[in-house]
Amino acid sequence: MTKYILITGVSSGIGYAAAKDLIEQGCKVFGSVRKAADGERVRAELGESFIPLLFDVNDAEKLAAAVAQVASTVGPDGLAGLVNNAGVSCSGPLMHLPLEEFEQVMAINVTGLLRVTQAFLPLLGAGKRSENPGRIVNVSSVSGGVAIPMMGGYSASKYAVEAVTDTLRRELSIYGIQVAGIEPGPTKTPIWSKDAQQMAENRYANTDYAYSMTQVVAMAEREGRTGKPVATVTAAIRHALLAARPKARYPLNGAWYLRTLLASKIMDGVLCKQVGLNKRA
């Protein structure tokens, strides 16, 4: 039986790589994009087993149309999996971070994730008895367990994703729907170069955090070059979706465990030194 998987945010990065990997495993993949041109490009590159869906995670009208399109394709067998990958980053000291930016990252990374999940849950087997219920995979981050200074808005959203993931896993167990979280660390994807460019504008040059922001820019550029290959993440997603015994959580960076090994004050010192909070511009 063909397995149909839906992935949000497939125009590039982890979403694109995961779509390619799952198609190679024999799955058919629906992938959300915000621009029709991106959907056409990805379909041309990945072939007929990729089906583009045009919607933004916070556009209820287009999301409803996508649900109808998917339902008409998968029929009574429904979806085998949903990968909530779409998301945005956010940087800046919380003291000065514009609240509209904080609200935007929460709206996309958290509310949008839940909106998509709620919309597709009936196709994953919620509300009925199913022999083969679907699975949900939420792409979180090591930042969902380790709050890095100057990245507080992003970390807040990913901490929330962790809570949503744990809650869904427990609540949806009555339907047999398994839910997993993926926690990548720095990964070689375009997001790091995009983040570095945005940070380099340094809107906080006239604040006490100017020097720390330059250190975060340097860190982002470095991690864009030296991060783990994206295949590390796609392998975890594949396992969470297709393995007989998937894990509840897939931490892919050692920093995830530091929060349990180091006292909070020691962790504070390590992270503050990393971003130069012990210095001023």
Secondary structure, 3 states (H helix, E strand, C coil): CCCEEEECCCCCHHHHHHHHHHHHCCCEEEEEECCHHHHHHHHHHHCCCEEEEECCCCCHHHHHHHHHHHHHHHHHHCCCEEEECCCCCCCCCCCCCCHHHHHHHHHHHHHHHHHHHHHHHHHHCCCCCCCCCCEEEEECCHHHCCCCCCCHHHHHHHHHHHHHHHHHHHHHHHHCCEEEEEECCCECCHHHHHHHHHHHCCCCCCCCCHHHHHHHHHHHHHHHHHCECHHHHHHHHHHHHHCCCCCCEEECCCHHHHHHHCCHHHHHHHHHHHCCCCCCC
